[in-house]
Amino acid sequence: MMDSLAARGLIASAYTDKVREYLDLWVQRQELLRDVAERGVSVYNEKSGGMVENRSVSLGVQVSRQMLAIYTALGFKEQTGAGRAAPGDEDEL
């Protein structure tokens, strides 16, 4: 990410801080994924005496959305060519 920003002349602290924030969120997302892998999508809630959603699931979605927002704001989404078919990959009906 940093190399791409530097190549585009975007080396100001506003941009590099966002890259650091993105990487911090990536670490958080990995921890949330690990929790879901270990404990499952549902966990036992002692207070209610039943199964409830593992909060790591919804937090993971929120973190992922924030990561995508940062990624897009830094201009990376446009570079990936997302949503465009590669030449010769057009589907026939």
CORPE-V43835 format. One record per backbone hydrogen bond with DSSP energy under -0.5 kcal/mol. NH is the residue of the N-H (numbers start at 1). CO is the residue of the C=O. E is the energy in kcal/mol with one decimal. If there is no record, write none. Layout:
nh:NH co:CO e:E
nh:NH co:CO e:E
//
This chain:
nh:5 co:1 e:-2.6
nh:6 co:2 e:-2.7
nh:7 co:3 e:-2.4
nh:8 co:4 e:-1.2
nh:9 co:6 e:-1.5
nh:10 co:5 e:-3.1
nh:11 co:9 e:-0.9
nh:15 co:12 e:-1.2
nh:16 co:12 e:-2.0
nh:17 co:13 e:-2.7
nh:18 co:14 e:-0.9
nh:19 co:15 e:-1.7
nh:20 co:16 e:-2.2
nh:21 co:17 e:-2.4
nh:22 co:18 e:-2.5
nh:23 co:19 e:-2.4
nh:24 co:20 e:-2.4
nh:25 co:21 e:-2.4
nh:26 co:22 e:-2.1
nh:27 co:23 e:-1.9
nh:28 co:24 e:-2.2
nh:29 co:25 e:-2.8
nh:30 co:26 e:-2.2
nh:31 co:27 e:-2.0
nh:32 co:28 e:-2.4
nh:33 co:29 e:-2.7
nh:34 co:30 e:-2.2
nh:35 co:31 e:-2.2
nh:36 co:32 e:-2.2
nh:37 co:33 e:-2.4
nh:38 co:34 e:-2.2
nh:39 co:35 e:-3.3
nh:40 co:36 e:-2.0
nh:43 co:52 e:-3.0
nh:45 co:50 e:-3.3
nh:46 co:44 e:-0.6
nh:49 co:45 e:-2.1
nh:50 co:45 e:-0.9
nh:52 co:43 e:-2.9
nh:54 co:41 e:-3.7
nh:55 co:53 e:-0.5
nh:57 co:54 e:-2.3
nh:58 co:54 e:-0.6
nh:59 co:55 e:-2.3
nh:60 co:56 e:-1.9
nh:61 co:57 e:-1.6
nh:62 co:58 e:-2.1
nh:63 co:59 e:-2.7
nh:64 co:60 e:-2.3
nh:65 co:61 e:-2.3
nh:66 co:62 e:-2.1
nh:67 co:63 e:-2.5
nh:68 co:64 e:-2.3
nh:69 co:65 e:-2.2
nh:70 co:66 e:-2.2
nh:71 co:67 e:-2.8
nh:72 co:68 e:-2.6
nh:73 co:69 e:-2.5
nh:74 co:70 e:-2.0
nh:75 co:72 e:-1.8
nh:76 co:71 e:-2.1
nh:79 co:75 e:-0.6
nh:80 co:76 e:-1.1
nh:80 co:77 e:-0.7
nh:81 co:77 e:-0.6
nh:81 co:78 e:-0.6
nh:82 co:77 e:-0.8
nh:84 co:81 e:-1.9
nh:89 co:86 e:-2.6
//
